[in-house]
Amino acid sequence: MGAITILRPLALGMATGMRSQLGLAALAVAMSRGGRKKGKKSRGFSSMVQSQVLSSPLVRKSLVATAATELVADKLPSTPSRLNKGPLLARLALGGLAGGLLGWSDGRGIGRAAAGAALGATGAGLGAYGGYHVRAALDGRTQVADRYWALAEDVTAVGLAAFAVAVTDDTDDAAAVEQREAHEPAFAFAG
C-alpha cells in the first residue's frame, strides 16, 4: 500500500471525526459525479454500493442534507460534546464505514476494504479528539470567538473529505511504476 492509499481513508475518517456525516456525504457526491473508475467493471457488493446506494439521488441528497445540518448544529450551544460516549462511537463507526467503502470502491477486494475501515475509524478518533482539543485550545488562548474556530474546523473537515475522494489510488500506482523504472538498470548482462 502506498502513501495515498493510506492517507485517503485516514483523511476521510478525520473529516468524519470532526463532522460525523461528512465522510459518507463526500463519497455519495463523488460517486454521483462519476468518481468510480470509468471502463473498469466492478461486481458484487462494491458495485451495488457504488451504483445503487451511494450514487442514488435520494441517498446523496439525504447525506448532503444531514452533513449541512450538522455544520449548522455544531455551532449551537445545546449540541453535546462529540467526545461523549454515544457521539464518539457513532463517529468511529461512520469513519470506519466511510474508510471501508473508500477502500472497497476501487475493486481491490476485502483486504483493502478492511484496511480502509481500520484507517477510517482511526482517522475518526484522531479527528474527533484532535478537532475538539485544538478548537478548545485556540478558543481559550485567543480573543477569537469559538464560532470562527468552528468555521475553520468545518473548512478543514471539508478539505480532508475533498482530498480523500478527489485523489485516486492510481497516483500511488503510477508513482510505484516510476520508482521501479528509475531503479532498474537500463540494460542487463546475459550470463
C-alpha positions as CSV (number, residue, x, y, z in Angstrom):
1,M,0.0,0.0,0.0
2,G,1.3,3.4,-1.0
3,A,1.0,6.7,0.9
4,I,-2.1,7.9,-1.0
5,T,-3.8,4.5,-0.3
6,I,-3.3,5.0,3.4
7,L,-3.9,8.8,3.5
8,R,-7.3,8.7,1.7
9,P,-9.3,6.6,4.3
10,L,-7.4,8.3,7.1
11,A,-8.3,11.8,5.8
12,L,-11.9,10.7,5.2
13,G,-12.1,9.3,8.8
14,M,-10.6,12.5,10.2
15,A,-13.3,14.5,8.4
16,T,-15.9,12.2,9.8
17,G,-14.4,12.6,13.3
18,M,-14.8,16.4,13.0
19,R,-18.2,16.3,11.3
20,S,-19.8,12.9,11.5
21,Q,-21.9,13.0,8.4
22,L,-19.3,14.5,6.1
23,G,-17.4,11.3,5.1
24,L,-20.4,9.4,3.7
25,A,-21.8,12.6,2.1
26,A,-18.4,13.2,0.3
27,L,-18.4,9.6,-1.0
28,A,-22.0,9.9,-2.3
29,V,-21.2,13.2,-4.1
30,A,-18.1,11.7,-5.6
31,M,-20.0,8.6,-6.8
32,S,-22.8,10.6,-8.3
33,R,-20.2,12.6,-10.3
34,G,-18.6,9.6,-11.8
35,G,-16.0,9.1,-9.0
36,R,-15.8,5.4,-10.0
37,K,-13.2,4.4,-12.5
38,K,-14.5,4.5,-16.0
39,G,-14.2,1.4,-18.1
40,K,-13.5,-0.8,-15.1
41,K,-16.2,-3.3,-14.4
42,S,-16.8,-3.9,-10.7
43,R,-19.0,-6.7,-9.5
44,G,-20.8,-7.7,-6.3
45,F,-21.2,-5.7,-3.2
46,S,-18.8,-3.0,-4.2
47,S,-20.7,-2.4,-7.4
48,M,-24.0,-2.4,-5.6
49,V,-22.8,0.2,-3.1
50,Q,-21.4,2.4,-5.8
51,S,-24.0,2.2,-8.4
52,Q,-27.2,1.7,-6.4
53,V,-26.7,3.1,-3.0
54,L,-24.1,5.9,-2.9
55,S,-24.9,7.3,-6.3
56,S,-28.7,7.2,-5.7
57,P,-30.0,10.8,-5.9
58,L,-32.2,10.2,-2.8
59,V,-29.3,8.8,-0.7
60,R,-26.9,11.6,-1.9
61,K,-29.4,14.3,-1.1
62,S,-30.1,12.9,2.3
63,L,-26.5,12.5,3.2
64,V,-25.6,16.1,2.0
65,A,-28.6,17.5,3.9
66,T,-27.6,15.7,7.1
67,A,-24.0,16.9,6.7
68,A,-25.2,20.5,6.1
69,T,-27.5,20.3,9.1
70,E,-24.6,19.1,11.2
71,L,-22.4,22.0,10.1
72,V,-25.1,24.4,11.5
73,A,-25.9,22.3,14.6
74,D,-22.3,22.2,15.6
75,K,-22.4,25.9,16.4
76,L,-25.3,25.6,18.7
77,P,-24.6,25.8,22.5
78,S,-27.0,22.9,23.1
79,T,-25.1,20.5,20.9
80,P,-23.5,17.7,23.1
81,S,-19.8,17.1,23.0
82,R,-18.5,14.8,20.3
83,L,-16.4,13.1,22.9
84,N,-19.4,11.8,24.8
85,K,-19.6,8.0,24.5
86,G,-22.5,7.9,22.0
87,P,-21.4,10.5,19.6
88,L,-17.8,9.3,19.7
89,L,-18.8,5.7,19.0
90,A,-21.0,6.9,16.1
91,R,-18.1,8.8,14.6
92,L,-15.8,5.8,14.9
93,A,-18.4,3.6,13.2
94,L,-19.1,6.1,10.5
95,G,-15.4,6.8,9.9
96,G,-14.8,3.0,9.6
97,L,-17.7,2.6,7.2
98,A,-16.6,5.5,5.1
99,G,-13.0,4.3,5.0
100,G,-14.1,0.7,4.2
101,L,-16.3,1.9,1.4
102,L,-13.5,4.0,0.0
103,G,-11.1,1.0,0.3
104,W,-13.6,-1.3,-1.5
105,S,-14.6,1.2,-4.1
106,D,-11.5,0.7,-6.2
107,G,-12.5,-3.0,-6.6
108,R,-9.3,-4.4,-5.0
109,G,-11.1,-6.7,-2.6
110,I,-11.9,-7.2,1.0
111,G,-8.3,-6.7,2.3
112,R,-8.3,-3.2,1.0
113,A,-11.8,-2.6,2.5
114,A,-10.7,-3.9,5.9
115,A,-7.6,-1.7,5.9
116,G,-9.7,1.3,4.8
117,A,-12.2,0.6,7.6
118,A,-9.4,0.4,10.2
119,L,-7.8,3.6,8.9
120,G,-11.2,5.4,8.7
121,A,-12.0,4.5,12.3
122,T,-8.5,5.6,13.4
123,G,-8.9,8.8,11.5
124,A,-12.3,9.4,13.1
125,G,-10.8,9.1,16.5
126,L,-8.0,11.5,15.6
127,G,-10.4,14.0,14.0
128,A,-12.8,13.9,17.0
129,Y,-10.2,14.3,19.7
130,G,-7.8,16.5,17.7
131,G,-10.6,18.8,16.4
132,Y,-12.1,19.2,19.8
133,H,-8.8,19.9,21.7
134,V,-7.3,22.1,19.0
135,R,-10.5,24.2,18.8
136,A,-10.8,24.4,22.6
137,A,-7.1,25.5,22.9
138,L,-7.5,28.1,20.2
139,D,-10.7,29.4,21.8
140,G,-9.1,29.6,25.2
141,R,-5.8,31.2,24.1
142,T,-7.1,33.8,21.6
143,Q,-9.6,36.6,21.5
144,V,-11.4,35.0,18.6
145,A,-14.9,33.7,19.2
146,D,-15.4,29.9,19.2
147,R,-17.8,30.1,16.2
148,Y,-14.9,31.3,14.0
149,W,-12.8,28.3,15.1
150,A,-15.8,26.1,14.4
151,L,-15.9,27.5,10.9
152,A,-12.2,26.9,10.4
153,E,-12.8,23.3,11.6
154,D,-15.6,23.0,9.0
155,V,-13.3,24.1,6.2
156,T,-10.6,21.7,7.4
157,A,-13.0,18.8,7.5
158,V,-14.4,19.6,4.1
159,G,-10.9,19.9,2.7
160,L,-9.9,16.5,4.1
161,A,-13.0,14.9,2.7
162,A,-12.5,16.5,-0.7
163,F,-8.9,15.3,-0.8
164,A,-10.0,11.7,0.1
165,V,-12.5,11.5,-2.7
166,A,-10.6,13.5,-5.4
167,V,-7.3,11.8,-5.3
168,T,-7.1,8.2,-6.5
169,D,-5.0,5.2,-5.7
170,D,-3.8,5.3,-9.3
171,T,-1.5,8.1,-8.1
172,D,0.3,5.6,-5.9
173,D,0.3,3.0,-8.7
174,A,1.9,5.5,-11.1
175,A,4.5,6.6,-8.6
176,A,5.4,3.0,-7.8
177,V,5.9,2.2,-11.5
178,E,8.1,5.4,-11.9
179,Q,10.2,4.5,-8.9
180,R,10.6,0.9,-10.1
181,E,11.7,2.0,-13.6
182,A,14.1,4.6,-12.1
183,H,15.9,1.8,-10.2
184,E,16.0,-0.8,-12.9
185,P,19.2,-1.0,-14.9
186,A,19.0,0.4,-18.5
187,F,20.5,-2.9,-19.8
188,A,21.0,-6.3,-18.4
189,F,24.0,-8.6,-18.9
190,A,23.3,-12.1,-20.2
191,G,25.2,-14.6,-18.4
